[in-house]
Amino acid sequence: MSVELIYLNGPMESQKISLDPQKPELTLGRSHEVDIVIDNKNISRKHCKLKQDIDGVWIEDLKSKNGVWVNGTRITEPQLLKDSDEIDLGDLKLKFTDSNAAILKRLSVLPAFQEPVPAKPQPSEAPETPSVAPPPPPSPWLDYVYMGLMGLVVLGLLIGAVLWLRA
């Protein structure tokens, strides 16, 4: 399993740069102070940085003069690289390859590695009856009115009982 940059043009065409998984950050440029030295006058001294993390490999322009282009689009912030992305640094073209992504791409056609498709509901044998919504619950203020009326009835019965007993 490897992550590589392949030269697509120039004197080193078709040569590969393997990215070391033990070194999470690599800088590319013309200077001898960088990790990967590219002898090209259109490359800045510190042109770009490659950073590996759990998500994959990111490329970041280090304020280079000619910029970093991924698949024909100039990047202005770190961008996650995908397998077969083409990177332009000045007039140099590189291809990013990730064998892990290539394996996952091949596995994605197998049913076990595909996203589950929700099952369509099976038509039932009994005809569907339209559902009837239950009546809405009574409003709470009606409860208070009901309790008030019941209190009046009980009060009336008590008064009636007292008057009957006195007579």
N, C-alpha and C positions, 0 to 999 in steps of 0.2 A: 504494500500500500504506500503510494507516494504522491506528493504534491510537487509539481514541477513547472518551471517556465521554460518554454522552448523558443529559441530564436527563429523568427520567420524570415528575416532578411539580414543583410550585412555579412561581414567576414566570418561570423560565427554561426551562420544559418544552419538550422536543424540541430545545433548543440543544445543540451539541456542543463538547466540549473535546478538541482534538487533542493527543496526547502527542508531544513533540518527540523523535525518536530520537537527536538530538545531546545531549540532556540526560538522563542515565540516572536521575536522581532528581528527583522533584517532590513537594513537600509541599502538602497541601490543608488549609484551615482558614479561620477567621474573621479572623485577624490579617493586617495588611498586610505582615508579614514573610515570608509563605509565597509559594509560586510561583503557586498558584491560590487566589484569595480567593473564599470562598463566604459571602455575606451572609445568615446564618441563625442565629438565637439558639440553636438546638439543636446547632450545630456548635462544637466546641472551637477555641481559637485556633490550635493546631497539632493537627489531628484525625488525619490519617493521611499516610502516605508511599507513593508509587508508585515502584517501582524496576524499571528495565528491564535485563535481562541476556540472555545467550544462550538461556536457557530460556523467556523471555517476560517478562511484566509481573507483578510481585509487589506485593501490598498489605500494609501493616503499620499496625496501630493504634498511635498515639503516645500511649497512655495517656489517651485521650479519655474524657470523662464518659459519653457515650451509646454509645460503642463503635462498632465497624465490623462490619457484618453482611454476609456474602456468601451469597447464595441462602438467606437465612433463618437462617443459623448464625453466631453471634458468633465472630469470630476472636480468638485469643489469641497467635498467632505469625504471622510472614509467611506469606502464602498465594499460590500461583501462580494468577493469574486465567485463566479460559478464555473463549473467545468466547461472548457472550450472558449472562455472569454478571451478576446483579443485586446491586448494592452499596447498602446502607442506611447513611447517615451521619446519625444523629439521625432526623429525619422526612423527610430528603431521600433520594430514590431515584435511583440512577444505573444505567445499563446499560453494561457494558464490551463494546466491539466490537473485534475484531481481524480486519481484512480478510485477512491472511495465513492465519489459521486457517480462515476461510470458504473460501478457495481450496483449501486442503489438504483440507477436508472434502468439497468437490465432486470433487476428484481421487481421493479414496479409493475411489470406486466403480469406477474404471478398473482393469483387471487388472494393469497395470504398477505400480500403487501399492498393491496389496494384499499382505498377508503371504503368503508361499508356503505352500501346503498340502502336507504330505508325501504323496507318492504311495502309494497302497495297493498292497501286493504283488500281483502278478498270479499267478493260480493256474497252476501248471506242468502240462504235459500228462502227465508221468510221475507215477504215484501216489507220494505221500510215504512214505518209509520212516522208521520211527522211528530216530532217531539213537542209537547205542550209545556210551556213554561209554567212553573208553579206561581200561584198568586203572590204578589209581594206581601211581605209581613206588614201588619198594621203599624201605623205611626205611633211613636211612644206617647204623644199627647193624648191619643185616644185611651190609652191605659189609665192615665190620670183622671180623665172624665169618668170612665167606668168605675174607678175606685171611689171617686167623689159621690157618684150616684148611689153606689152600694152603701156608702157611709150614711147618706140621707135616709135610705130605706131602713137601715138598722136603727138609726136614731128615731125614726118614726115609729118603729115597732116598740122600742123601749118606752117612748112617751105614751103610746097607746096602752101598753101593759100597765104602766104606773097609773094612768087615769082609770083603767078598768078595775084595778085593785082598790082604789080609793072610793069607788062608787058603792 
